[in-house]
């Protein structure tokens, strides 16, 4: 069943601070670009001061009846964002006359009577509470739990995350739609006029430095095999709560002079980094999706990763998996991958490209839009009620 023609879609983007929310920014932006051509009615994006101009530019020309309504505050203040989302957004939703509200950033407007769907990418905050301050953790836990109960449908980016949400938040599985992320086809296109920031050959990892990303283990693994390979190690990503540990690991490495770090790269520069790498390594202990794995495959780069969280699901039968708990296991997997013959490597590269091509933003947008349409028609709500445990 599809929603009635001309329904008004509202989108709560108050969570989005450009360049600060990681993969969820790319997920939202790419999904919206593919979703807007499907929507026949009006669409209003509720924005903050940081993202209003960015989103206006990103979606220019995508939809003839797209509106932007800025709440006029800076979302970098978490307490202010929470209050604005719960109270000010309520008034804006009423004024716009939305039929459905999509909140694609974990939390939702709990007081509105407008039918809602929320995207909960993962439950990282439960698995790694140390990544947040105690007040921030408590606020996240309460708001995500209430959003899961209040919204008529939940979307997430992997079967792994869906199972976590069912188990931890008590949500019936019928209320949750899996909407995979996808790699930008540009990662596999003709190289632009950008060169990688370090000379070849090099190993690449794209990740911020949160503890669960496990980057110190990668540094240690590289250090143990550096005398056997000519490669550098290029780490691309910004600082997180594990920055001190990563900095210490690099300082302690015997081959620290062959470890490079970069951050703040644009898409074209990042694509150049992928294409120039001999191998991509993501040693993370937990991912709700793991988009860099698909980006590397799209760019024609073999992948070594772990089975942490959804990575086994995203890596499929193409990635090489290693135990994230020991640098020795990572080092062994890296050496095994680098020792492939040229024909073996080409087979892995082609298999990776085929695998990545199975994930598209158009498919994601169709599932998201179908879910929102079901919420508009109360289909999702009826299904959840029917499947809810008594």
Buried (B, 14 or more C-beta within 10 A) or exposed (E): EEBEEEBBBBBBBBBBBEEBBBBBBBBBBBBBBBBBEBBBBBBBBBBBBBBBEBBBEBBEEBBEBBEBBBBEBEBEEBEBBBEBBBEBBBEBBEEBEBBBBBBBBBBBBBEBEBBBBBBBBBBBBBBBBEBBEEEBBEBBBEBBBBBBEBBBBBBBBBEBBBBBBBEBBEBBEBBBBBBBBBBBEBBBEEEEEBEBBBEEBBBBBBBBBBBBBBBBBBBBBBBBBBEEBEBBBBBBBBBBBBBEBBBEBBEEBEBBEBBBBBEEBEBEBBBBBBBBBBBBBBBBBBBBBBBBBBBBBBBBBBBBBBBBBBBBBBBBEBBBBBBBBEBBBBBBBBBEBBEBEEEEBEEBBEBBBEBBBEBBBBBBBBBBBBBBBBBBBBBBBEBBEEEEEE
